């Protein structure tokens, strides 16, 4: 219904909601024709007589028809009198919803309609805008709100609209962040119009590789500076070539209007002309390419930007050997800036330029080195980007490392071969960490094999520091394997991970390399904790105590003041281990350990805030809630009820981030744990309050089971159904079976 002939969602082509507002305008006019005595018998038929509708393309017309059908169905079922229908049609025409109101209502039909009703009331009360007093009655305003919600709901509630809603909200966030800044004012002063500024925000928001709003703002700030630099060329006379000056002037004007695609095309045509005009002045060509580079960066076209850099080097350095060396310097500059400033686009340019330099290499050794450089940039991109795009970059990195290993053989270049094996293992490790199922396990095993290969050259005797680093990274891969695998194999891998950490600590001493020592202790603690969770009796308790000790050792170096993020993550991991210890320990000692777990989570939340690290914040809230719930179940009296209520509050807080649409598995797990705490509260409270909590628990179990109906979640579904049955039985006992 909402897709065009090529399967493209209609709203995707107009992210600022122009399709929605234009469609509402057409529907409002058609409603006026129909309800006020026009010849048409239905809204759908009346649309064909509306000029706005006639000017729309087919996809937009289909959207308007859908809205008209929804409004018609609502009106037909409303029971409104003819007079009220007429008033309603007039209001639809007189008080249209704006793009800003759609955004302010978060593109949620109910919110947009309610907000718009309030604005219509305010406008009439303050200015007397309504021509008819009937427009001011609460009844007609209620009818108007209901009709508007019914008209928007089929579009805005469609699940296919959800990703576009997120994109629209991000664009709005970026525009609000930009408005009023010095960069915004400088762009206006430079002659860049509002459309072009909006276009910059839109392109950044549409980049799927950018993970969050902070990263998007970082990229947008860079785009702003490039756009301003581009406008600085306006009116500049190079005294070299009038043709180039004219093209740059045209590109500058196009970019100021947000027409960067046309500006790039103008650059292409101009450069082709330059080549055909028998090698014009070198400085003129470099000037042209600098401006073309800025244009392509504003377009976020990394491949084309890399080509600009490559073309400029061809002009500036005629000698092939010198050109190759300079290109590697340029490529490294873009990589370092992208890495250190977290600029995704700069890293993409670095990777694309490395691929071009590889094809220009004069020797196998040069080619292998550039394959390695390309892989490093691609791996950095993959580690920073989420989703399938990040996975694609990591796979490309592995392919580039493989290409380098075809040249860097163990026999001819052992040190380079070992370094490349180490880096390749790192990319495989990231792939394995992100992927589930057998494919993820396969990548992790391949990573361990690559680390083992590197250790054949990086021995303790010849390269002790590199040997220790490789052992530590190998331990991370083994720990990941052990955490995923069950039975004896999982225990074997976790034991090997601990052994690898212990080996690394023989070189990574606290006195000589404190930061590396602390990181190794933290990884060792993680493996000890997982092994302790799987081991029974005193052996399991011993391993868990060793894990807490290792976390405490790491926190002696990884302090809150020096490395706050690592400190907080270590506190969170330590809290999980303390909780497991507390659950296994009886009496006051167990209660004390559980309270320490709550305290460690609370400490971590001082750093892992909702604004800066929302996913980690939500996970820590979840872990804190789990510890509180366990405390509540063990305790009695009012203290028990207080801890259980705090646990429910913490679960609710986690669910502010762990949304069903974006994180369904985490959402369902949190709902199930929340239901467990509510059920315990209800069983202990009794009476009316107990029944309320038990009903909430049953609802939360039902919500979780909607997600646990998917393949691969059978175990969680069984647990949720079993716990739900217990809660239902408790509720029936309180209600007498009614």
HUSULGI-V958609 format. One record per backbone hydrogen bond with DSSP energy under -1.0 kcal/mol. NH is the residue of the N-H (numbers start at 1). CO is the residue of the C=O. E is the energy in kcal/mol with one decimal. If there is no record, write none. Layout:
NH/CO/E + NH/CO/E
This chain:
4/8/-2.0 + 7/4/-2.2 + 10/2/-2.5 + 12/9/-1.2 + 13/10/-1.3 + 14/11/-1.6 + 17/14/-1.9 + 21/17/-2.4 + 22/18/-2.7 + 23/19/-2.2 + 24/20/-2.5 + 25/21/-2.1 + 26/22/-2.1 + 27/23/-2.6 + 28/24/-2.8 + 29/25/-2.1 + 30/26/-2.2 + 31/27/-2.6 + 32/28/-2.0 + 33/29/-1.9 + 34/30/-2.4 + 35/31/-3.0 + 36/32/-1.2 + 37/34/-1.1 + 38/33/-2.6 + 46/42/-2.5 + 47/43/-2.0 + 49/46/-1.8 + 50/47/-2.3 + 54/50/-1.9 + 55/51/-1.5 + 56/53/-1.3 + 61/57/-2.4 + 62/58/-2.5 + 63/59/-1.8 + 64/60/-2.3 + 65/61/-2.6 + 66/62/-2.2 + 67/63/-2.1 + 68/64/-2.8 + 69/65/-2.9 + 70/66/-2.0 + 71/67/-2.6 + 72/68/-3.0 + 73/69/-2.5 + 74/70/-2.0 + 75/71/-2.9 + 76/72/-2.8 + 77/73/-1.6 + 78/75/-1.0 + 85/81/-2.3 + 86/82/-2.3 + 87/83/-2.3 + 88/84/-2.7 + 89/85/-2.5 + 90/86/-2.3 + 91/87/-2.3 + 92/88/-2.3 + 93/89/-1.6 + 94/90/-2.8 + 95/91/-2.7 + 102/98/-1.8 + 103/99/-2.1 + 104/100/-2.9 + 105/101/-1.7 + 106/103/-2.0 + 107/102/-2.6 + 108/105/-1.8 + 112/108/-3.0 + 113/109/-2.5 + 114/110/-2.1 + 115/111/-2.8 + 116/112/-2.4 + 117/113/-2.2 + 118/114/-1.9 + 119/115/-2.1 + 120/116/-2.5 + 121/117/-2.4 + 122/118/-2.5 + 123/119/-2.6 + 124/120/-2.2 + 125/121/-2.6 + 126/122/-2.4 + 127/123/-2.1 + 128/124/-1.7 + 135/132/-2.3 + 136/133/-2.0 + 137/134/-1.1 + 141/137/-2.2 + 142/138/-2.6 + 143/139/-2.3 + 144/140/-2.6 + 145/141/-2.7 + 146/142/-2.6 + 147/143/-2.5 + 148/144/-2.5 + 149/145/-2.4 + 150/146/-2.3 + 151/147/-1.9 + 152/148/-2.1 + 153/149/-2.4 + 155/152/-1.1 + 156/152/-2.6 + 157/153/-2.5 + 161/158/-2.3 + 162/159/-1.2 + 165/161/-2.4 + 166/162/-2.1 + 167/163/-1.8 + 168/164/-2.7 + 169/165/-2.5 + 170/166/-2.2 + 171/167/-2.5 + 172/168/-2.4 + 173/169/-2.6 + 174/170/-2.7 + 175/171/-2.6 + 176/172/-2.5 + 177/173/-2.5 + 178/174/-2.2 + 179/175/-2.5 + 181/178/-2.2 + 185/181/-2.3 + 186/182/-2.6 + 187/183/-2.1 + 188/184/-2.1 + 189/185/-2.6 + 190/186/-1.8 + 191/188/-1.4 + 192/187/-2.6 + 193/256/-2.8 + 197/193/-2.0 + 198/194/-2.8 + 199/195/-2.1 + 200/196/-1.9 + 201/197/-1.8 + 202/198/-2.6 + 203/199/-2.5 + 204/200/-2.0 + 205/201/-2.5 + 206/202/-2.2 + 207/204/-1.1 + 210/207/-1.5 + 216/212/-2.2 + 217/213/-2.6 + 218/214/-1.9 + 219/215/-2.2 + 220/216/-2.5 + 221/217/-2.6 + 222/218/-1.4 + 223/219/-2.2 + 224/220/-2.5 + 225/221/-1.8 + 226/222/-2.1 + 227/223/-2.7 + 228/224/-2.4 + 229/225/-2.6 + 230/226/-2.4 + 231/227/-1.9 + 232/228/-1.3 + 233/230/-1.4 + 234/231/-1.8 + 236/233/-2.2 + 245/241/-2.2 + 246/242/-2.5 + 247/243/-2.1 + 248/244/-2.8 + 249/245/-2.3 + 250/246/-2.2 + 251/247/-3.0 + 252/248/-2.7 + 253/249/-2.1 + 254/250/-2.7 + 255/251/-2.8 + 256/252/-2.0 + 258/255/-1.8 + 259/254/-2.8 + 263/259/-1.8 + 264/260/-2.6 + 265/261/-2.2 + 266/262/-2.4 + 267/263/-1.9 + 268/264/-2.4 + 269/265/-2.5 + 270/266/-2.4 + 271/267/-2.6 + 272/268/-2.2 + 273/269/-2.2 + 274/270/-2.3 + 275/271/-2.3 + 276/272/-2.0 + 277/273/-1.2 + 285/281/-1.7 + 286/282/-2.3 + 287/283/-2.1 + 288/284/-2.3 + 289/285/-2.6 + 290/286/-2.3 + 291/287/-1.9 + 292/288/-2.4 + 293/289/-2.8 + 294/290/-2.0 + 295/291/-2.2 + 296/292/-2.7 + 297/293/-2.2 + 298/294/-2.3 + 299/295/-1.7 + 301/296/-2.8 + 305/301/-2.2 + 306/302/-2.5 + 307/303/-1.7 + 308/304/-1.9 + 309/305/-2.0 + 310/306/-2.6 + 311/307/-2.9 + 312/308/-2.5 + 313/309/-2.0 + 314/310/-2.0 + 315/311/-1.5 + 316/312/-2.6 + 317/313/-2.6 + 323/319/-2.8 + 324/320/-2.6 + 325/321/-2.1 + 326/322/-2.5 + 327/323/-2.5 + 328/324/-1.8 + 329/325/-1.6 + 330/326/-2.6 + 331/327/-2.9 + 332/328/-2.2 + 333/329/-2.1 + 334/330/-2.1 + 335/331/-2.0 + 336/332/-2.9 + 337/333/-2.3 + 338/334/-2.3 + 339/335/-2.9 + 340/336/-3.0 + 341/337/-2.4 + 343/338/-1.6 + 347/343/-1.7 + 348/344/-2.2 + 349/345/-2.4 + 350/346/-2.2 + 351/347/-2.3 + 352/348/-2.6 + 353/349/-2.8 + 354/350/-2.2 + 355/351/-1.8 + 356/352/-1.7 + 357/353/-2.6 + 358/354/-2.2 + 359/355/-1.3 + 361/358/-1.2 + 367/363/-2.3 + 368/364/-2.7 + 369/365/-2.3 + 370/366/-2.0 + 371/367/-2.2 + 372/368/-2.1 + 373/369/-2.0 + 374/370/-2.6 + 375/371/-2.4 + 376/372/-2.3 + 377/373/-2.0 + 378/374/-2.5 + 379/375/-2.8 + 380/376/-2.2 + 381/377/-2.3 + 382/378/-2.7 + 383/379/-2.4 + 384/380/-1.5 + 385/381/-2.3 + 390/386/-1.6 + 391/387/-1.6 + 392/388/-2.7 + 393/389/-2.1 + 394/390/-2.0 + 395/391/-2.6 + 396/392/-2.5 + 397/393/-2.1 + 398/394/-2.2 + 399/395/-2.2 + 400/396/-2.3 + 401/397/-2.5 + 402/398/-2.5 + 403/399/-2.1 + 404/400/-2.1 + 405/401/-2.3 + 406/402/-1.0 + 407/404/-1.4 + 408/404/-3.4 + 409/407/-1.7 + 413/409/-2.4 + 417/413/-2.5 + 418/414/-2.5 + 419/415/-2.2 + 420/416/-2.4 + 421/417/-2.2 + 422/418/-2.2 + 423/419/-2.4 + 424/420/-2.8 + 425/421/-2.3 + 426/422/-1.6 + 427/423/-1.8 + 428/424/-2.4 + 429/425/-2.5 + 430/426/-1.9 + 431/427/-2.2 + 432/428/-2.8 + 433/429/-2.4 + 434/430/-1.7 + 435/431/-2.3 + 440/436/-1.6 + 441/437/-1.7 + 442/438/-2.7 + 443/439/-2.2 + 444/440/-2.1 + 445/441/-2.6 + 446/442/-2.2 + 447/443/-2.1 + 448/444/-2.2 + 449/445/-2.2 + 450/446/-2.0 + 451/447/-2.4 + 452/448/-2.6 + 453/449/-2.1 + 454/450/-2.3 + 455/451/-2.0 + 456/453/-1.1 + 457/454/-1.3 + 458/454/-3.1 + 459/457/-2.0 + 463/459/-2.4 + 467/463/-2.7 + 468/464/-2.3 + 469/465/-2.1 + 470/466/-2.4 + 471/467/-2.2 + 472/468/-2.2 + 473/469/-2.3 + 474/470/-2.5 + 475/471/-2.0 + 476/472/-1.5 + 477/473/-1.8 + 478/474/-2.5 + 479/475/-2.6 + 480/476/-2.2 + 481/477/-2.2 + 482/478/-2.8 + 483/479/-2.5 + 484/480/-1.4 + 485/481/-2.2 + 490/486/-1.5 + 491/487/-1.6 + 492/488/-2.6 + 493/489/-2.4 + 494/490/-2.2 + 495/491/-2.4 + 496/492/-2.4 + 497/493/-2.2 + 498/494/-2.1 + 499/495/-2.3 + 500/496/-2.4 + 501/497/-2.1 + 502/498/-2.5 + 503/499/-2.2 + 504/500/-2.3 + 505/501/-2.2 + 506/503/-1.3 + 507/504/-1.5 + 508/504/-3.1 + 509/507/-2.1 + 513/509/-2.6 + 517/513/-2.4 + 518/514/-2.4 + 519/515/-2.2 + 520/516/-2.2 + 521/517/-2.3 + 522/518/-2.3 + 523/519/-2.1 + 524/520/-2.6 + 525/521/-2.6 + 526/522/-1.8 + 527/523/-1.9 + 528/524/-2.6 + 529/525/-2.6 + 530/526/-2.1 + 531/527/-2.4 + 532/528/-2.6 + 533/529/-2.2 + 534/530/-1.1 + 540/536/-1.6 + 541/537/-1.8 + 542/538/-2.7 + 543/539/-2.2 + 544/540/-2.3 + 545/541/-2.4 + 546/542/-2.2 + 547/543/-2.1 + 548/544/-2.2 + 549/545/-2.2 + 550/546/-2.3 + 551/547/-2.6 + 552/548/-2.5 + 553/549/-2.2 + 554/550/-2.4 + 555/551/-2.3 + 557/554/-1.4 + 558/554/-3.3 + 559/557/-2.0 + 563/559/-2.3 + 567/563/-2.6 + 568/564/-2.4 + 569/565/-2.3 + 570/566/-2.4 + 571/567/-2.3 + 572/568/-2.1 + 573/569/-2.3 + 574/570/-2.7 + 575/571/-2.3 + 576/572/-1.7 + 577/573/-1.7 + 578/574/-2.6 + 579/575/-2.4 + 580/576/-2.0 + 581/577/-2.5 + 582/578/-2.8 + 583/579/-2.6 + 584/580/-1.4 + 585/581/-1.1 + 590/586/-1.3 + 591/587/-1.9 + 592/588/-2.6 + 593/589/-2.1 + 594/590/-2.2 + 595/591/-2.2 + 596/592/-2.1 + 597/593/-1.9 + 598/594/-2.0 + 599/595/-2.4 + 600/596/-2.5 + 601/597/-2.1 + 602/598/-2.5 + 603/599/-2.2 + 604/600/-2.2 + 605/601/-2.0 + 606/603/-1.2 + 607/604/-1.6 + 608/604/-3.1 + 609/607/-2.1 + 613/609/-2.4 + 617/613/-2.6 + 618/614/-2.4 + 619/615/-2.1 + 620/616/-2.4 + 621/617/-2.2 + 622/618/-2.2 + 623/619/-2.4 + 624/620/-2.7 + 625/621/-2.3 + 626/622/-2.2 + 627/623/-2.0 + 628/624/-2.4 + 629/625/-2.8 + 630/626/-2.1 + 631/627/-2.3 + 632/628/-2.7 + 633/629/-2.2 + 634/630/-1.7 + 635/631/-2.2 + 641/637/-1.7 + 642/638/-2.5 + 643/639/-2.4 + 644/640/-2.3 + 645/641/-2.5 + 646/642/-2.4 + 647/643/-2.2 + 648/644/-2.2 + 649/645/-2.4 + 650/646/-2.3 + 651/647/-2.5 + 652/648/-2.6 + 653/649/-2.1 + 654/650/-2.4 + 655/651/-2.0 + 656/653/-1.4 + 657/654/-1.6 + 658/654/-2.7 + 659/657/-2.3 + 663/659/-2.4 + 667/663/-2.8 + 668/664/-2.5 + 669/665/-2.3 + 670/666/-2.4 + 671/667/-2.4 + 672/668/-2.3 + 673/669/-2.3 + 674/670/-2.6 + 675/671/-2.5 + 676/672/-2.1 + 677/673/-1.9 + 678/674/-2.5 + 679/675/-2.7 + 680/676/-2.0 + 681/677/-2.4 + 682/678/-2.8 + 683/679/-2.6 + 684/680/-2.0 + 685/681/-2.4 + 686/682/-2.0 + 690/686/-2.2 + 691/687/-2.0 + 692/688/-2.1 + 693/689/-2.4 + 694/690/-2.4 + 695/691/-2.4 + 696/692/-2.2 + 697/693/-2.3 + 698/694/-2.4 + 699/695/-2.4 + 700/696/-2.3 + 701/697/-2.5 + 702/698/-2.4 + 703/699/-2.2 + 704/700/-2.3 + 705/701/-2.4 + 706/702/-1.1 + 707/704/-1.1 + 708/704/-2.3 + 710/707/-1.8 + 713/710/-1.4 + 717/713/-2.3 + 718/714/-2.4 + 719/715/-2.1 + 720/716/-2.6 + 721/717/-2.7 + 722/718/-2.3 + 723/719/-2.6 + 724/720/-2.3 + 725/721/-2.2 + 726/722/-1.6 + 727/723/-2.1 + 728/724/-2.8 + 729/725/-2.3 + 730/726/-2.2 + 731/727/-2.3 + 732/728/-2.7 + 733/729/-1.9 + 734/730/-1.8 + 735/731/-2.3 + 737/732/-3.0
